[in-house]
Amino acid sequence: MTKVACLAFGLCAWAGFAAAQEGSSPWEVSGGYQYTRVDLAGLQTQANLLTSSNGLPNVNVGNHVNTNGFNIGVQENLNSWFSGIFTLTGSYPALALDVTPQLKTLGFLPPDWTTKYVAKASGQLYTFMFGPQFTLRRSAYVQPFVRPLVGGAYAAAKVNASVNGTNLAATDLVPSEGGFALGGGAGFDSRLSSHVYLRTAVDYVKTTLFNAT
């Protein structure tokens, strides 16, 4: 799970409330819910290398995992269309992996064992990024924007081995790791009142966590 939490950060969409003045205020603060789709292709490759180097069957990680989390942003408006923005996001991936074939190969289980052993992984993935944001403010009600982002990412995870719902062990496979993050996206602010806007944005982010690109 540690590697799952740190692989390429797929598509993330969030909506929150942005405090703003009519037109363009010097500062805006936003926060809200974030949905994140994490690409697991890099994780599957790393898992295959780990199992094959130890003479074990491959573990089926899957193609992606969907997560929930949060997004917080602080934005300084330098003029009516150009801003600098900082974003902090958090996502919490979870996976359930069938490790019965690996335990049989290692001799911990007899060949005719039928009960499934599942490794349950839970993780935390955070990104902290900044960059310029370009906003079209021709309308006071809907204001679209685009932004490139650069910064860092941090991941931590824990894996629990269980059978029939009973946890057998818990361990930090990789307690934590930091890496580089690069991405960007677009969105729009919808006016709710003279000081409050509903912000909806979609960002695509890639990280170098655990050698993933």
Z-matrix of the N, CA and C atoms (Angstrom, degrees):
N
C 1 1.451
C 2 1.503 1 111.67
N 3 1.318 2 116.92 1 -29.22
C 4 1.454 3 118.98 2 -179.55
C 5 1.519 4 110.25 3 -57.76
N 6 1.326 5 116.43 4 -44.44
C 7 1.453 6 119.26 5 -179.70
C 8 1.523 7 111.73 6 -70.75
N 9 1.318 8 117.13 7 -31.62
C 10 1.462 9 119.35 8 177.52
C 11 1.517 10 110.34 9 -60.75
N 12 1.321 11 116.18 10 -43.68
C 13 1.456 12 120.15 11 -175.85
C 14 1.514 13 112.29 12 -65.97
N 15 1.309 14 117.63 13 -17.02
C 16 1.450 15 118.48 14 -172.24
C 17 1.508 16 113.74 15 -115.06
N 18 1.287 17 118.31 16 4.48
C 19 1.453 18 118.83 17 -179.84
C 20 1.522 19 110.89 18 -78.47
N 21 1.365 20 113.89 19 179.23
C 22 1.452 21 119.51 20 -173.65
C 23 1.509 22 111.61 21 -48.98
N 24 1.278 23 111.41 22 122.83
C 25 1.450 24 120.38 23 -178.81
C 26 1.515 25 106.68 24 -74.52
N 27 1.368 26 118.19 25 109.09
C 28 1.461 27 119.63 26 -173.35
C 29 1.505 28 113.51 27 -73.41
N 30 1.293 29 117.09 28 -127.02
C 31 1.449 30 123.17 29 -176.34
C 32 1.510 31 109.66 30 -90.14
N 33 1.316 32 117.44 31 129.34
C 34 1.458 33 118.71 32 177.35
C 35 1.511 34 109.51 33 -130.21
N 36 1.311 35 116.27 34 130.50
C 37 1.455 36 122.19 35 179.11
C 38 1.516 37 109.03 36 -122.89
N 39 1.300 38 118.00 37 138.01
C 40 1.465 39 119.81 38 179.95
C 41 1.515 40 110.52 39 -143.08
N 42 1.305 41 115.33 40 156.40
C 43 1.464 42 122.21 41 176.37
C 44 1.512 43 108.38 42 -134.52
N 45 1.312 44 117.66 43 135.87
C 46 1.462 45 121.35 44 -179.70
C 47 1.512 46 110.41 45 -154.88
N 48 1.305 47 116.12 46 -174.26
C 49 1.451 48 121.35 47 -179.69
C 50 1.525 49 109.44 48 -106.83
N 51 1.317 50 116.59 49 127.87
C 52 1.458 51 121.97 50 179.18
C 53 1.521 52 109.12 51 -109.85
N 54 1.320 53 116.41 52 123.69
C 55 1.462 54 120.93 53 178.42
C 56 1.515 55 108.70 54 -81.10
N 57 1.307 56 117.54 55 120.21
C 58 1.459 57 120.48 56 -175.85
C 59 1.522 58 110.38 57 -148.18
N 60 1.300 59 116.26 58 157.47
C 61 1.453 60 122.31 59 176.00
C 62 1.525 61 108.29 60 -93.00
N 63 1.314 62 116.57 61 171.12
C 64 1.454 63 120.73 62 172.59
C 65 1.522 64 107.83 63 -58.75
N 66 1.335 65 116.00 64 135.05
C 67 1.440 66 120.24 65 -179.02
C 68 1.506 67 110.73 66 77.01
N 69 1.333 68 116.46 67 -104.45
C 70 1.459 69 119.83 68 -176.31
C 71 1.523 70 109.83 69 -144.59
N 72 1.329 71 117.59 70 112.61
C 73 1.458 72 121.60 71 177.23
C 74 1.523 73 108.98 72 -87.87
N 75 1.338 74 118.74 73 161.98
C 76 1.472 75 119.83 74 179.36
C 77 1.524 76 112.82 75 -61.61
N 78 1.325 77 117.79 76 -35.25
C 79 1.464 78 121.11 77 -175.98
C 80 1.527 79 110.56 78 -133.78
N 81 1.324 80 115.28 79 147.87
C 82 1.458 81 122.06 80 173.52
C 83 1.531 82 108.45 81 -135.54
N 84 1.314 83 116.57 82 142.71
C 85 1.464 84 122.65 83 177.33
C 86 1.524 85 107.93 84 -124.97
N 87 1.321 86 116.76 85 133.72
C 88 1.459 87 120.21 86 -178.28
C 89 1.521 88 110.17 87 -134.36
N 90 1.307 89 116.20 88 157.48
C 91 1.456 90 120.83 89 177.56
C 92 1.509 91 110.21 90 -168.47
N 93 1.319 92 116.95 91 150.68
C 94 1.453 93 119.04 92 179.68
C 95 1.511 94 113.38 93 171.76
N 96 1.323 95 115.22 94 -162.67
C 97 1.464 96 124.10 95 -176.43
C 98 1.525 97 110.87 96 -81.33
N 99 1.324 98 116.21 97 145.51
C 100 1.462 99 121.32 98 176.23
C 101 1.525 100 110.84 99 -132.42
N 102 1.321 101 116.09 100 131.87
C 103 1.464 102 123.61 101 171.60
C 104 1.518 103 107.71 102 -103.30
N 105 1.313 104 116.94 103 130.38
C 106 1.458 105 120.87 104 -176.35
C 107 1.518 106 110.51 105 -127.98
N 108 1.320 107 116.63 106 134.28
C 109 1.462 108 123.57 107 174.33
C 110 1.526 109 107.43 108 -110.56
N 111 1.324 110 116.71 109 115.34
C 112 1.461 111 122.04 110 -175.14
C 113 1.523 112 109.56 111 -100.71
N 114 1.321 113 116.80 112 124.36
C 115 1.459 114 123.05 113 178.00
C 116 1.527 115 109.23 114 -76.80
N 117 1.338 116 117.26 115 127.92
C 118 1.461 117 121.55 116 -175.88
C 119 1.522 118 113.56 117 -106.74
N 120 1.328 119 118.14 118 12.46
C 121 1.462 120 119.97 119 -178.51
C 122 1.526 121 111.23 120 -59.83
N 123 1.317 122 116.73 121 -43.81
C 124 1.463 123 119.93 122 178.74
C 125 1.513 124 112.16 123 -65.29
N 126 1.326 125 116.20 124 -36.78
C 127 1.459 126 120.30 125 178.12
C 128 1.521 127 111.38 126 -64.58
N 129 1.344 128 116.72 127 -41.63
C 130 1.461 129 120.04 128 179.19
C 131 1.524 130 110.74 129 -61.83
N 132 1.334 131 116.45 130 -40.22
C 133 1.466 132 120.30 131 178.15
C 134 1.520 133 111.28 132 -62.55
N 135 1.336 134 116.85 133 -45.49
C 136 1.458 135 120.52 134 179.46
C 137 1.524 136 111.32 135 -64.83
N 138 1.334 137 116.58 136 -39.10
C 139 1.463 138 120.35 137 178.84
C 140 1.523 139 111.09 138 -65.30
N 141 1.341 140 116.77 139 -40.14
C 142 1.464 141 120.45 140 178.59
C 143 1.526 142 111.57 141 -63.88
N 144 1.332 143 116.39 142 -39.83
C 145 1.467 144 119.95 143 178.11
C 146 1.522 145 110.84 144 -64.01
N 147 1.329 146 116.03 145 -40.49
C 148 1.457 147 120.54 146 -178.62
C 149 1.522 148 111.29 147 -66.54
N 150 1.330 149 117.28 148 -45.68
C 151 1.468 150 119.92 149 -177.87
C 152 1.525 151 111.70 150 -70.97
N 153 1.335 152 117.31 151 -43.13
C 154 1.465 153 119.59 152 -177.87
C 155 1.522 154 111.84 153 -66.12
N 156 1.330 155 117.39 154 -35.18
C 157 1.466 156 119.87 155 179.32
C 158 1.521 157 112.24 156 -68.72
N 159 1.334 158 116.48 157 -18.06
C 160 1.463 159 121.20 158 178.40
C 161 1.525 160 112.75 159 -109.30
N 162 1.341 161 116.19 160 12.10
C 163 1.447 162 120.43 161 177.63
C 164 1.512 163 114.43 162 67.83
N 165 1.327 164 116.95 163 32.47
C 166 1.462 165 121.53 164 -176.98
C 167 1.526 166 111.08 165 -112.66
N 168 1.330 167 117.80 166 155.43
C 169 1.471 168 120.27 167 173.79
C 170 1.527 169 110.36 168 -64.03
N 171 1.319 170 115.85 169 151.52
C 172 1.458 171 119.82 170 179.09
C 173 1.527 172 111.63 171 -68.75
N 174 1.318 173 115.48 172 147.39
C 175 1.463 174 122.43 173 174.74
C 176 1.525 175 108.28 174 -95.67
N 177 1.325 176 116.56 175 130.14
C 178 1.463 177 120.79 176 179.09
C 179 1.528 178 109.58 177 -82.64
N 180 1.317 179 115.98 178 103.69
C 181 1.465 180 121.47 179 -177.92
C 182 1.525 181 111.49 180 -82.38
N 183 1.335 182 116.43 181 -37.13
C 184 1.460 183 120.59 182 -175.87
C 185 1.514 184 110.96 183 107.11
N 186 1.321 185 115.73 184 174.10
C 187 1.461 186 121.15 185 -176.93
C 188 1.524 187 113.81 186 -89.68
N 189 1.322 188 117.00 187 -31.24
C 190 1.462 189 120.27 188 -177.74
C 191 1.519 190 109.28 189 -162.07
N 192 1.326 191 115.18 190 168.20
C 193 1.464 192 121.85 191 174.01
C 194 1.526 193 108.00 192 -138.92
N 195 1.322 194 116.86 193 137.85
C 196 1.460 195 122.69 194 179.20
C 197 1.526 196 109.80 195 -98.26
N 198 1.317 197 116.63 196 136.38
C 199 1.461 198 120.73 197 -176.01
C 200 1.527 199 111.16 198 -134.33
N 201 1.317 200 115.25 199 162.98
C 202 1.463 201 123.02 200 173.77
C 203 1.523 202 109.07 201 -114.42
N 204 1.320 203 116.16 202 155.51
C 205 1.457 204 119.17 203 179.72
C 206 1.518 205 111.98 204 -175.57
N 207 1.331 206 115.46 205 -150.90
C 208 1.468 207 120.96 206 -175.90
C 209 1.517 208 110.54 207 -135.84
N 210 1.313 209 115.95 208 163.09
C 211 1.457 210 123.30 209 176.91
C 212 1.522 211 108.29 210 -142.80
N 213 1.327 212 116.63 211 127.59
C 214 1.466 213 122.90 212 178.35
C 215 1.522 214 108.19 213 -124.89
N 216 1.314 215 117.14 214 136.34
C 217 1.450 216 120.72 215 -179.79
C 218 1.521 217 112.52 216 -135.84
N 219 1.332 218 115.89 217 145.35
C 220 1.467 219 122.80 218 172.89
C 221 1.520 220 106.74 219 -126.17
N 222 1.310 221 116.31 220 128.19
C 223 1.458 222 121.28 221 -171.88
C 224 1.524 223 110.91 222 -130.23
N 225 1.337 224 116.58 223 130.73
C 226 1.467 225 121.74 224 174.00
C 227 1.523 226 108.49 225 -107.13
N 228 1.320 227 116.52 226 121.09
C 229 1.458 228 121.95 227 178.87
C 230 1.526 229 109.53 228 -89.18
N 231 1.327 230 116.16 229 111.77
C 232 1.460 231 120.88 230 -178.59
C 233 1.519 232 111.58 231 -82.74
N 234 1.323 233 117.29 232 -28.43
C 235 1.463 234 122.34 233 170.41
C 236 1.524 235 107.92 234 -154.94
N 237 1.308 236 118.62 235 -164.23
C 238 1.464 237 120.96 236 -173.25
C 239 1.525 238 113.74 237 -70.72
N 240 1.349 239 118.01 238 -16.41
C 241 1.470 240 119.50 239 -176.50
C 242 1.528 241 114.06 240 -129.59
N 243 1.328 242 118.46 241 -14.29
C 244 1.469 243 121.75 242 -174.79
C 245 1.528 244 110.30 243 -117.00
N 246 1.342 245 115.97 244 130.23
C 247 1.466 246 121.33 245 -178.54
C 248 1.520 247 110.16 246 -138.87
N 249 1.317 248 115.00 247 161.58
C 250 1.459 249 121.73 248 168.21
C 251 1.521 250 108.25 249 -111.16
N 252 1.341 251 117.79 250 134.58
C 253 1.460 252 120.24 251 -174.86
C 254 1.524 253 111.05 252 -131.11
N 255 1.329 254 116.00 253 143.42
C 256 1.466 255 123.62 254 173.05
C 257 1.521 256 107.65 255 -121.09
N 258 1.334 257 116.73 256 131.96
C 259 1.464 258 120.81 257 179.51
C 260 1.523 259 110.43 258 -125.13
N 261 1.309 260 115.19 259 142.43
C 262 1.465 261 123.35 260 173.38
C 263 1.522 262 107.28 261 -124.51
N 264 1.337 263 116.84 262 124.73
C 265 1.462 264 120.36 263 -179.42
C 266 1.523 265 110.23 264 -125.46
N 267 1.312 266 115.59 265 153.15
C 268 1.461 267 121.70 266 176.07
C 269 1.512 268 110.21 267 -137.25
N 270 1.334 269 116.96 268 134.20
C 271 1.465 270 122.97 269 178.13
C 272 1.521 271 108.58 270 -133.96
N 273 1.337 272 116.12 271 154.47
C 274 1.464 273 120.23 272 -173.35
C 275 1.532 274 110.71 273 -133.75
N 276 1.346 275 116.57 274 82.77
C 277 1.469 276 120.98 275 -177.71
C 278 1.527 277 112.00 276 -70.60
N 279 1.341 278 115.47 277 156.31
C 280 1.465 279 122.09 278 175.87
C 281 1.527 280 109.01 279 -148.19
N 282 1.336 281 116.20 280 138.97
C 283 1.465 282 122.16 281 179.80
C 284 1.517 283 109.98 282 -137.21
N 285 1.329 284 115.76 283 153.58
C 286 1.462 285 122.54 284 172.05
C 287 1.527 286 107.44 285 -125.59
N 288 1.343 287 117.42 286 115.74
C 289 1.462 288 122.78 287 -174.07
C 290 1.521 289 110.77 288 -114.56
N 291 1.332 290 116.61 289 130.50
C 292 1.459 291 121.87 290 176.39
C 293 1.533 292 108.58 291 -78.67
N 294 1.335 293 116.91 292 111.85
C 295 1.469 294 121.33 293 -178.76
C 296 1.529 295 111.64 294 -110.93
N 297 1.335 296 117.18 295 17.21
C 298 1.463 297 120.75 296 179.75
C 299 1.525 298 112.48 297 -60.46
N 300 1.361 299 120.45 298 -46.16
C 301 1.471 300 119.99 299 179.06
C 302 1.522 301 112.99 300 -59.15
N 303 1.321 302 117.09 301 -37.56
C 304 1.465 303 120.11 302 -179.76
C 305 1.531 304 110.95 303 -67.83
N 306 1.331 305 117.23 304 -40.14
C 307 1.462 306 120.59 305 179.07
C 308 1.525 307 111.36 306 -67.51
N 309 1.328 308 117.29 307 -34.13
C 310 1.467 309 120.52 308 175.93
C 311 1.525 310 110.63 309 -65.74
N 312 1.325 311 116.20 310 -44.28
C 313 1.469 312 120.41 311 -179.89
C 314 1.520 313 111.34 312 -63.28
N 315 1.314 314 117.04 313 -36.21
C 316 1.462 315 121.19 314 179.23
C 317 1.522 316 112.69 315 -76.26
N 318 1.316 317 117.45 316 -10.18
C 319 1.457 318 121.08 317 178.30
C 320 1.510 319 114.59 318 89.41
N 321 1.333 320 117.22 319 6.72
C 322 1.462 321 119.61 320 178.36
C 323 1.527 322 111.95 321 -77.10
N 324 1.322 323 116.67 322 -20.57
C 325 1.457 324 121.99 323 179.15
C 326 1.527 325 109.42 324 -128.96
N 327 1.332 326 118.45 325 146.55
C 328 1.465 327 121.04 326 176.61
C 329 1.523 328 110.62 327 -69.16
N 330 1.345 329 118.43 328 156.05
C 331 1.470 330 121.51 329 -177.82
C 332 1.521 331 113.82 330 -58.74
N 333 1.338 332 117.79 331 -30.10
C 334 1.463 333 120.69 332 -177.67
C 335 1.531 334 112.97 333 -92.58
N 336 1.325 335 117.45 334 13.69
C 337 1.464 336 121.29 335 -179.37
C 338 1.528 337 109.85 336 -66.01
N 339 1.328 338 117.68 337 132.61
C 340 1.467 339 121.60 338 -176.13
C 341 1.526 340 114.05 339 -112.77
N 342 1.321 341 117.96 340 -17.82
C 343 1.463 342 120.01 341 -179.88
C 344 1.525 343 110.14 342 -75.18
N 345 1.315 344 116.25 343 134.38
C 346 1.463 345 120.77 344 -175.59
C 347 1.532 346 111.44 345 -84.31
N 348 1.332 347 115.33 346 132.89
C 349 1.461 348 122.21 347 170.90
C 350 1.530 349 108.15 348 -99.54
N 351 1.310 350 115.72 349 131.01
C 352 1.461 351 120.84 350 -176.75
C 353 1.524 352 109.85 351 -122.09
N 354 1.323 353 115.88 352 130.92
C 355 1.466 354 121.42 353 172.53
C 356 1.525 355 107.65 354 -95.34
N 357 1.327 356 116.27 355 115.70
C 358 1.456 357 121.31 356 -179.92
C 359 1.522 358 109.30 357 -99.57
N 360 1.320 359 114.95 358 123.83
C 361 1.454 360 120.33 359 -175.76
C 362 1.520 361 110.18 360 -115.43
N 363 1.306 362 116.77 361 134.54
C 364 1.468 363 122.36 362 175.03
C 365 1.521 364 108.41 363 -130.00
N 366 1.310 365 116.02 364 137.75
C 367 1.456 366 118.78 365 -175.09
C 368 1.512 367 113.48 366 -140.78
N 369 1.314 368 114.60 367 175.00
C 370 1.459 369 123.21 368 176.92
C 371 1.521 370 107.62 369 -131.86
N 372 1.308 371 116.33 370 130.67
C 373 1.458 372 121.99 371 178.76
C 374 1.522 373 108.91 372 -129.28
N 375 1.334 374 116.00 373 121.25
C 376 1.463 375 121.30 374 -179.30
C 377 1.525 376 109.81 375 -122.06
N 378 1.317 377 116.77 376 142.37
C 379 1.459 378 121.69 377 171.36
C 380 1.523 379 108.83 378 -125.73
N 381 1.315 380 115.68 379 145.32
C 382 1.468 381 122.07 380 175.73
C 383 1.521 382 106.41 381 -134.44
N 384 1.338 383 115.76 382 111.18
C 385 1.455 384 121.14 383 -169.95
C 386 1.528 385 110.90 384 -135.07
N 387 1.325 386 115.26 385 158.11
C 388 1.455 387 120.55 386 178.87
C 389 1.521 388 109.18 387 -145.23
N 390 1.325 389 115.59 388 164.65
C 391 1.455 390 120.59 389 178.66
C 392 1.515 391 111.35 390 167.88
N 393 1.333 392 117.05 391 179.58
C 394 1.463 393 120.95 392 177.38
C 395 1.531 394 110.82 393 -80.88
N 396 1.309 395 116.02 394 150.56
C 397 1.465 396 120.99 395 175.19
C 398 1.522 397 108.54 396 -129.02
N 399 1.324 398 115.82 397 132.85
C 400 1.459 399 122.22 398 -177.78
C 401 1.530 400 108.40 399 -112.43
N 402 1.330 401 116.37 400 119.51
C 403 1.462 402 122.03 401 -173.29
C 404 1.523 403 111.01 402 -119.69
N 405 1.325 404 116.22 403 135.19
C 406 1.462 405 122.29 404 174.85
C 407 1.524 406 107.97 405 -96.10
N 408 1.342 407 116.74 406 111.37
C 409 1.464 408 121.48 407 -173.97
C 410 1.534 409 112.19 408 -109.16
N 411 1.303 410 117.47 409 37.59
C 412 1.467 411 119.65 410 179.65
C 413 1.524 412 111.78 411 -70.63
N 414 1.317 413 116.53 412 -26.29
C 415 1.463 414 120.97 413 178.44
C 416 1.518 415 109.33 414 -112.32
N 417 1.322 416 116.66 415 143.29
C 418 1.465 417 120.60 416 177.08
C 419 1.521 418 111.66 417 -82.18
N 420 1.333 419 116.87 418 -6.85
C 421 1.462 420 120.26 419 -173.62
C 422 1.531 421 113.34 420 -107.54
N 423 1.317 422 117.98 421 -36.28
C 424 1.465 423 121.87 422 178.05
C 425 1.521 424 108.40 423 -133.58
N 426 1.343 425 116.97 424 122.40
C 427 1.461 426 121.76 425 -176.41
C 428 1.530 427 109.80 426 -127.86
N 429 1.336 428 118.57 427 102.53
C 430 1.468 429 121.65 428 179.33
C 431 1.523 430 111.81 429 -76.36
N 432 1.332 431 116.28 430 155.56
C 433 1.464 432 121.15 431 179.02
C 434 1.532 433 110.25 432 -149.91
N 435 1.332 434 114.67 433 159.37
C 436 1.469 435 122.73 434 172.60
C 437 1.516 436 107.73 435 -132.66
N 438 1.354 437 116.79 436 155.88
C 439 1.462 438 119.62 437 -177.77
C 440 1.525 439 111.08 438 -159.89
N 441 1.337 440 118.21 439 132.60
C 442 1.465 441 121.99 440 165.35
C 443 1.525 442 108.62 441 -89.40
N 444 1.334 443 116.99 442 146.38
C 445 1.460 444 121.01 443 -176.71
C 446 1.520 445 110.83 444 -133.28
N 447 1.320 446 116.04 445 146.15
C 448 1.459 447 122.23 446 176.19
C 449 1.524 448 107.97 447 -144.54
N 450 1.315 449 116.81 448 150.36
C 451 1.461 450 119.71 449 -179.86
C 452 1.506 451 112.12 450 167.46
N 453 1.330 452 116.59 451 -137.43
C 454 1.456 453 120.99 452 -175.80
C 455 1.513 454 112.29 453 -134.62
N 456 1.334 455 114.46 454 172.13
C 457 1.464 456 121.67 455 178.33
C 458 1.520 457 108.65 456 -141.11
N 459 1.315 458 115.78 457 153.11
C 460 1.460 459 122.36 458 -179.42
C 461 1.521 460 108.56 459 -139.69
N 462 1.333 461 116.65 460 136.92
C 463 1.465 462 120.66 461 -179.43
C 464 1.519 463 110.46 462 -136.43
N 465 1.332 464 115.39 463 147.33
C 466 1.462 465 122.85 464 173.80
C 467 1.517 466 107.28 465 -146.21
N 468 1.346 467 117.02 466 152.27
C 469 1.465 468 119.11 467 -175.47
C 470 1.515 469 111.99 468 -156.09
N 471 1.326 470 114.62 469 163.86
C 472 1.463 471 122.65 470 175.58
C 473 1.518 472 108.42 471 -142.40
N 474 1.349 473 116.88 472 143.84
C 475 1.460 474 122.63 473 179.52
C 476 1.515 475 109.66 474 -121.43
N 477 1.325 476 116.98 475 132.02
C 478 1.457 477 123.22 476 176.43
C 479 1.523 478 109.66 477 -114.32
N 480 1.325 479 117.87 478 129.43
C 481 1.461 480 122.30 479 174.12
C 482 1.518 481 108.43 480 -94.34
N 483 1.335 482 116.85 481 130.89
C 484 1.455 483 120.04 482 -176.54
C 485 1.519 484 110.65 483 -143.27
N 486 1.328 485 116.33 484 159.63
C 487 1.457 486 123.00 485 174.26
C 488 1.522 487 107.63 486 -139.76
N 489 1.331 488 115.52 487 131.40
C 490 1.464 489 121.02 488 -177.55
C 491 1.533 490 112.02 489 54.28
N 492 1.333 491 116.04 490 34.79
C 493 1.450 492 120.45 491 177.17
C 494 1.509 493 115.27 492 83.45
N 495 1.336 494 118.78 493 -1.51
C 496 1.466 495 122.19 494 -179.49
C 497 1.521 496 109.85 495 -100.35
N 498 1.335 497 117.27 496 124.28
C 499 1.455 498 120.94 497 179.16
C 500 1.524 499 110.68 498 -70.89
N 501 1.334 500 115.44 499 131.55
C 502 1.455 501 120.88 500 179.07
C 503 1.519 502 111.99 501 -101.20
N 504 1.327 503 116.28 502 -31.98
C 505 1.465 504 119.64 503 -177.62
C 506 1.514 505 109.00 504 -159.95
N 507 1.315 506 115.70 505 155.16
C 508 1.459 507 122.01 506 175.72
C 509 1.518 508 107.77 507 -136.28
N 510 1.333 509 116.50 508 133.80
C 511 1.455 510 119.42 509 -177.43
C 512 1.517 511 110.42 510 -150.32
N 513 1.320 512 117.31 511 148.30
C 514 1.451 513 122.82 512 172.17
C 515 1.518 514 107.53 513 -89.05
N 516 1.342 515 117.28 514 100.31
C 517 1.455 516 119.74 515 179.96
C 518 1.523 517 110.58 516 -64.46
N 519 1.305 518 116.78 517 -47.72
C 520 1.459 519 122.49 518 173.75
C 521 1.522 520 105.94 519 -135.13
N 522 1.343 521 118.79 520 99.30
C 523 1.466 522 120.55 521 -173.48
C 524 1.520 523 113.78 522 -52.38
N 525 1.330 524 117.76 523 -42.68
C 526 1.454 525 119.33 524 -179.60
C 527 1.519 526 109.93 525 -167.64
N 528 1.323 527 115.37 526 158.18
C 529 1.457 528 121.02 527 174.83
C 530 1.515 529 109.23 528 -160.15
N 531 1.318 530 116.27 529 144.71
C 532 1.451 531 121.98 530 176.21
C 533 1.509 532 110.69 531 -113.21
N 534 1.323 533 117.00 532 157.30
C 535 1.453 534 120.93 533 -179.55
C 536 1.515 535 111.58 534 -160.52
N 537 1.326 536 115.26 535 -178.66
C 538 1.461 537 123.70 536 -178.86
C 539 1.528 538 109.59 537 -88.50
N 540 1.321 539 117.17 538 145.00
C 541 1.465 540 122.16 539 178.56
C 542 1.525 541 109.73 540 -132.40
N 543 1.326 542 115.73 541 137.84
C 544 1.461 543 121.96 542 -179.01
C 545 1.526 544 108.65 543 -140.36
N 546 1.318 545 116.98 544 136.94
C 547 1.461 546 118.94 545 -179.85
C 548 1.510 547 112.05 546 -177.65
N 549 1.308 548 115.06 547 -154.20
C 550 1.446 549 121.32 548 -179.37
C 551 1.514 550 110.02 549 166.04
N 552 1.318 551 115.63 550 178.36
C 553 1.451 552 118.51 551 -179.11
C 554 1.513 553 112.02 552 -179.47
N 555 1.328 554 114.31 553 -162.01
C 556 1.453 555 121.28 554 -177.64
C 557 1.520 556 109.01 555 -151.89
N 558 1.326 557 115.04 556 167.46
C 559 1.457 558 119.26 557 178.91
C 560 1.510 559 110.56 558 -178.91
N 561 1.316 560 115.19 559 -164.60
C 562 1.460 561 119.53 560 178.62
C 563 1.524 562 109.66 561 -154.78
N 564 1.335 563 115.17 562 152.43
C 565 1.458 564 123.05 563 174.81
C 566 1.525 565 108.70 564 -105.40
N 567 1.331 566 116.49 565 129.14
C 568 1.464 567 121.87 566 178.56
C 569 1.530 568 108.77 567 -109.97
N 570 1.298 569 116.78 568 126.37
C 571 1.464 570 121.14 569 -174.81
C 572 1.527 571 112.08 570 -70.33
N 573 1.342 572 115.61 571 128.98
C 574 1.458 573 122.44 572 173.11
C 575 1.519 574 111.56 573 -106.15
N 576 1.345 575 115.57 574 -33.54
C 577 1.462 576 121.99 575 175.59
C 578 1.518 577 107.21 576 -156.65
N 579 1.322 578 117.23 577 -176.71
C 580 1.467 579 119.95 578 -178.08
C 581 1.521 580 112.68 579 -66.54
N 582 1.335 581 117.89 580 -19.79
C 583 1.454 582 121.23 581 -177.73
C 584 1.528 583 113.70 582 -118.43
N 585 1.312 584 118.19 583 -7.04
C 586 1.464 585 120.65 584 -173.95
C 587 1.525 586 110.44 585 -130.21
N 588 1.352 587 115.56 586 133.17
C 589 1.459 588 122.78 587 176.63
C 590 1.525 589 109.23 588 -125.55
N 591 1.324 590 116.14 589 148.85
C 592 1.456 591 121.69 590 171.24
C 593 1.518 592 107.71 591 -92.00
N 594 1.343 593 116.62 592 120.22
C 595 1.464 594 121.06 593 -177.86
C 596 1.522 595 110.59 594 -102.35
N 597 1.314 596 116.58 595 129.79
C 598 1.459 597 123.38 596 175.00
C 599 1.525 598 107.70 597 -124.40
N 600 1.330 599 117.43 598 128.11
C 601 1.461 600 120.94 599 -176.32
C 602 1.519 601 110.73 600 -143.69
N 603 1.319 602 115.75 601 151.13
C 604 1.460 603 123.10 602 174.34
C 605 1.523 604 107.35 603 -125.77
N 606 1.337 605 117.20 604 125.01
C 607 1.462 606 122.56 605 179.36
C 608 1.525 607 110.31 606 -124.82
N 609 1.321 608 116.13 607 146.77
C 610 1.459 609 122.85 608 173.56
C 611 1.523 610 107.29 609 -116.64
N 612 1.318 611 117.04 610 124.62
C 613 1.466 612 121.84 611 -174.09
C 614 1.522 613 110.29 612 -131.67
N 615 1.332 614 117.03 613 137.47
C 616 1.462 615 122.63 614 173.63
C 617 1.522 616 108.56 615 -119.81
N 618 1.330 617 116.75 616 143.04
C 619 1.460 618 121.37 617 179.95
C 620 1.522 619 110.70 618 -125.00
N 621 1.329 620 115.58 619 165.45
C 622 1.465 621 121.84 620 175.02
C 623 1.522 622 111.19 621 -105.65
N 624 1.324 623 117.95 622 18.45
C 625 1.458 624 120.76 623 -179.68
C 626 1.525 625 110.84 624 -61.37
N 627 1.319 626 116.44 625 133.39
C 628 1.461 627 123.40 626 178.13
C 629 1.522 628 111.59 627 52.52
N 630 1.329 629 115.14 628 42.08
C 631 1.457 630 122.50 629 176.57
C 632 1.518 631 113.31 630 65.82
N 633 1.323 632 118.38 631 19.05
C 634 1.462 633 121.34 632 177.65
C 635 1.518 634 109.56 633 -89.97
N 636 1.358 635 117.68 634 146.79
C 637 1.460 636 122.21 635 178.03
C 638 1.515 637 110.12 636 -130.71
